[in-house]
């Protein structure tokens, strides 16, 4: 089980290092094109959640994130022997949640910097990416479970 906590720790560390680099070497609002018009590194701060919703709700996010972290640790202890895919998903979500939690507790805002300018997608970070990938793994596991076991179930 410790393996999955190491994965979460690596996600957290990657998130911290990349955010530190952005804060240290970029001005707020500065944008560095890596692929002009498609993908930029843009120094941004977000006091809300995804897509900028719930701005300035720091206490709310801290409480919710603490509950999520406790829930993930509890659930990981229950499933790590049964499903590697779900355990990976939980590890990625845990690392990402702790990464953004760290920002919110220390500064009240999250450092974002991945900017897909071609499609005007909201700017995000490593923690956000890990959370999305983890949720995607949950969806894949759920679909797999439905396809494998769903045929045997009778729905009345």
N, C-alpha and C positions, 0 to 999 in steps of 0.2 A: 504494500500500500504506500510505503514511503516514496516509491517511484513517482506516483502521481503528484505528491507534494513537491517533489523536485521539479517536475514539469511546471507546476504553478509558480514555483520560485523563479525558474528560468524566464517565464513569461513576464513576471513582475520585474526582474532585473533588466530584461531587454526594454521594457516600457520605461523604466527609470532612466536608463542610459540614454535612450533616444530623446526623451523629454529634456533631460539635462543638456544634451547637445543643442537642442533647439533654443532653450532658454539662454544658454551661455553664448552661442555664436550667431543668433539671429535676433533682429529687432522685431518687436511685436508688429505684425502686419506685413513683414518682409516676406516676399515670395521668390523662391529660387526654382526656375523651370528646369526640370530634369528631362522632360519631353515637352517642348514648347506647345502650349495650347491643349495639352492632354493631361499631364501629371506634373504637379509642382510640390515643393515643400513650402508650406506657408505657415508662419508662426501665428497661431491663433489661440485664444483662451475662451473657454466655454463655462459659464456658470450654471448651465442647465444640463439637460439630458440630450439624447439623440435628437438631431434636427433642431437643436436649440430650444426645445420645449422646457417648460417649468424653470425658467430662469430665476436665479437667486433663491432657490429652495434648498440651501445647503443642509440644514438640519434634517429635512425630509430625506435627502439622498444618503446622508450618513446613517440614519436609522434603517432605511430600507437595505442599504448595502451590508450593514452588520447582520441583519436578518438573513440576507442571501448567503453571506459567507458562512454563518452558522449552519444554515440548511444544507449547503453544499458539503461541508465537512461531515455532517451527520449522514447525508445520503451516500457520500463516497465510501464511508466506513461500511455501509450496508451492501454496496453493489460491486466493489472493486474485484471480488473473486468471480463474479458472475458475468460481467460485461466489460471487456477492455475498451470498447467503443464509448460506452457511457462514461467510464472512468476518465478517458481522455477528454471527453466533452466537459466533464466536471472540473478537471484540472485546468483546462484552458479558461473556462469561465471564472474559476477561482482566481487564477493569476491576473486576469484582466480586471476583475472586480476589485481586487486588492490594489492594483495599480492606480485605478481612477479614484478609489477611496483615499489613498495616500495623498493625492493631489487635493482632494476636497477638504480633508482634515487640515492639511498644512496651509493651504492658500485660499480655499473656498472656490477654486476654479480648476478646470482640467486643461492641460496643455494638449492642443491638437496641432497636427502638421501635415498629414497626408491629404493632398488636395487634388482630386480628379476634376480638373477644370473643364474637360471636354463635355462632361455630362452634368456639371454643376451639382455634384454630390456634396453633402455636408463634409467638412473637414474632420478627420478622425485621427486616431493614434494606434499604437501597438496594442494597448489594452482593449480598445474597442474591437480591433481585428480579431483578437483571441476570443473575445466574447461571442462575436458573430460566427466564427468558425466552430466554437463549442456548441452553440445553439444549432448550427447546421448539422453537426454530428448527431445531436439528439433527434433531429428530424429524420435523418437517414436511418438511425436505429429504430425509430417509431415506424417508418415505412417498411423497413425490413421485417420487423415484428409483425406488422399487419399482413404483409405478403406471405410470410412463412406460416404464421399461426391463424391468420384471419380466415383462411379457406376451411379450417376445421371447425370453426365456430358456427353455431346456428343462431340466426337473428330472428326473433319472433315479434 
